[in-house]
Amino acid sequence: MQQDLPELCEKLAKSVKLDHLFALTDATAVIQHARFSVPYKKEGYAVDDNARALVFSVKAPQYWPDNRLVELQKKLLSFLLLMQDDGGQLHNFLDFSLDLIGKPTIGDHLGRTLWATGTILNSKVAEGLKGSARLIFDRALPWARISDSPRTKAYACLAIHERMISEPDDKNLETDLKEISADLLKAYQANKDGEWKWYEGILSYDNARLSQAMLVAYEALHEDVLLEVGEETLTFLNDAETLNGVCTPIGNNGWYAKGKAKALYDQQPIEPGAIVEAAANAYRLTHDRSYEDMARRALGWFFGMNTKNVNVYDVASGGSYDGIGERGLNQNQGAESTIAFLLAAEEFLTCFGHAE
């Protein structure tokens, strides 16, 4: 028997701790990796993690008020300013000696930076923080338009949608969203084939963000094809990642290429976390209870409802383990995994905490 939503949401809210997120955060930013539950400073910092942490830091106070979150927002914005060059591209990695690694690029981390700054702009944070976020956003957006990464474009859609809520009269944002979502539609039309209903010829990582981008684009633009494709692809993804009624994320040890066998392991938290968020978007738009079930299954993956029957979220530390391998848990609790859980928990509570 399914647990009642109010009881489930109450337990979820109480189980979430910010301890490990702050343990991973030093004077510079959120440290990328951990050895078990201890931050592994040697491997430095990634924009990918810090952008996602910034999104969570903005949304978290409604459920888990903590005076440290405001300082965290400033720290993470400062880090993004450091990582962005004057032309708008971003380095992704900074080593612990504070040396930038490689050249600035326009990969997925640029899209996640847009999402983070768009979320800042659609929030009640101080205007000084919004000013910095707007600067980063405006410099990065032109690069997202020309990126060949579907995930960069997907995160750009999430970002523009956030900013359009706070700046509804900006027609340039609407134009940008139409252009970028159209690119994702073209990718879908080019790759769909029979039962294969996806934007690429492979299911790999962070997949649900592509469907989520279609859903938020529909919410802003009211073009029916966006909702249709968003729902169709999210359903396809969910079916591909459900085994015997259990959420079973595509494993990164081979992924799932069209016409090939699916990799069962290693399963990573970023995948079910993104499904929770996309399913919440779909539920808000359609009120279809199948999306509540989808979100429940994906969230349940963190709490033992997975192919190994292990708890991926560590209630004691507030961290998430880095995934499930053939032999069981990856015992490390890195930033990506922990933040994926925190974002999923926040979104589940926001969507379903007050559902009838």
Secondary structure, DSSP 8 states (H G I E B T S, - for coil): ----HHHHHHHHHHH---HHHHHTB-SSSBBS-EETTEE-GGG-EEHHHHHHHHHHHHHGGGTS--THHHHHHHHHHHHHHHHB-TTS-B--EE-TTS-EES--B-SHHHHHHHHHHHHHHTS-S-HHHHHHHHHHHHHHHHHHHH---HHHHHHHHHHHHHHHHH-TT-HHHHHHHHHHHHHHHHHHHHH-BTTB-SSSSEE-SSTHHHHHHHHHHHHHH--HHHHHHHHHHHHHHHHHTEETTEE----TTT-EETTS------B-THHHHHHHHHHHHHHHHH--HHHHHHHHHHHHTTBT-STT--B-EETTTTEE-SEEETTEEE----HHHHHHHHHHHHHHHHHHTT--
